[in-house]
Amino acid sequence: MEEMVIVYITNPSLEKAKELAKHLLNKRIVACANIYQSNSMYWWEGAIVDEDEYIMVAKTVEENFDVLRREVLELHDYQIPSIIKIPAIANQQFVQWIRSEVRL
């Protein structure tokens, strides 16, 4: 088993999530991105917001997290984007594939 990171990023629309995923993939910062529709409820500016969001789950390596975070902060539409790094352990072949697809 080997280490990798999963980065959880919420997006305002499917189009924006795909645009961000393609950007990160084209720059070889991530090896894979999954996008899921979600209903989110949260506090924002004194009120509870209830809206659809699109969650991107990006798979990469620890060495790429800082550049990933900078890219998302630069491109994201949200004033305060959610960029959550989740350390993960995966099978060796999967992590080797991730490492072969990203630039460090």
N, C-alpha and C positions, 0 to 999 in steps of 0.2 A: 504494500500500500504506500502511496506517495501523496504529498501535500499539493494543494492547489487552492485557489480562492474562487468563490462565487460572489458576484456583486449584484445586489438587488437595487434596481433603479425604477422608480415610478415615472410614468409619462402621461401627458394630458390626452393623447390620442394614439391610435394605432399607427397613423402615418408618421407622427413624431418618433414613436418608439422604433419603427423600422428605419427611419432616417438615421437615428443615433446608432442603432445596431450596425447598419451598413458602414457608417463612418468608422466605428471602432474595429470592424472586421477589415475594412480596406486598409487601415493603418496598422493592421496586424497586432493590435493591442489585446484583442480577445480572439479565441478560437471558435467560439460558438455563442449564440444568444438565443434564448427562448423568450417568447412574448406571450403573456396571458392577460386576458381581460379580467378586471376586478372591479367590484364596487367598494369604494373607500369612504370612510367617514372619519373626519378629523376636525380639530379646532383650527380655525384660521381667522385672524383679525376679529376675535371676540364672538364668533358664531360657529356652530357646528355645520360643516359642509358635508353633503352626501352626493357623491358623483362617481361616474365611471372613470377608471384610470387603466393604464396598460403597464403591466409589470414586466420589465426586462430582467431576465436572469442571465448574466454574462459569466462565462467561464474563462478564467485566465490563470496566471501565476502571480505569486506575491510580488515579484520584481516589477510587474506592470501596473500595480494598483495606483501608484502616485500619478503616473501619466494618464491613466484612465480617469481618475478623479479630476485632473486638470481639464481634460478634453470635455467631460460632461459638464463641469461648471461653466466652461466657455460657451457651449452650444445649447444648453438646456433652456427651455422656456420658463420653467418655474423660478420664482425668486429664491426659493430655498429648496433645491432638489434633494431627494432622498438618494443617497449613495452609500449603501451599507455593505461593508466587506464581511463575508462569512468564510472563515477558514474551513476547509474541507479535506477529507481524506478520500482518495479514490483508488481504484485498481491501477496498477502500474502502467498497463497498456494505454488506458485513457489519459493519464497525465502525460505520458510520453507523446501521445498524439497532440495534446494541447501545446506542449513545449515545441513540437515540430511545426506548429501552425502560427505561433506568435513570434514577434521580434522582441528580444530582451534589451 
